[in-house]
Amino acid sequence: MGLEQQRILIVDDEESIVTLLKYNIDQAGFETEVAYSGTDALEKASKSTFDLIVLDVMLPGMDGMEVCKQLRQMQVSTPILMLTAKDDEFDKVLGLELGADDYLTKPFSPREVVARIKAILRRMVREPAGPEMKMIQVADLVIYPEQYEASIKDKPLTFTPKEFELLLYLGQNLGRVLSRDQLLSAVWNYDFAGDTRIVDVHVSHLREKIEPDTKKPVYIKTIRGLGYKMEEPK
């Protein structure tokens, strides 16, 4: 799919920021649509298909965090780039816990926003199949790297992009103990001030989707004091 076909939903209640973002994202070759409130964003994102959502946190009525949370609950896995005026570590972690894929604090340059959008979309495009991109099967769990899909007992599973990337990385390293810092670096590509809670939350989300009993996980094991390991259920 060419860039000119990729659709971006811009969600912000400040007219000047919307105008600036829309102009620069359009200039980068994307097609854009705009929402000025959380409820409008939720309606558009749930009824239409977008390749990415640029979502401001501070919105009237329903804020961006709630929009993100509800979209993920509705199984909408579109990548989300969150924008906020708050340079607050807790906000950053909370946004990512709720299923956002990346995070920018205001003030930002439009060029930086476009660069982040391209980086997120690039991660969504899989390279032609090589040995490492073949289907991965772990008991009843099957991961299809190229399709960004997985199933368990032939039942399709729904993941956010980050959840899938974490599942894939664990699957590609079957039987290996991976530290939280390793996972943070490999899946998120940069360090959220060493905040490994992001990893724990995403592992918890994965377990809810693939484990028969989340209290006694058989696929993703916690290795106390070290990290996590994916293995074949005994």
Protein Blocks (a to p, Z undefined) as FASTA:
>chain_A
ZZklpccddddfbfklmmmmmmmmmmnopacdddfbfklmmmmmmmpccfbdcddfbdgh
jafklmmmmmmmnopabdcddddfbdcfklmmmmmmnopabdcdddddfklmmmmmmmmm
mmmpccdddfklgccdehjbccdfknopaceehiacdddfklmmmmmmmmmmgoiacdfk
lmmmmmnopaehhiaklmmmmmmmmmmmmpmblklcfklccdehilpcddddZZ
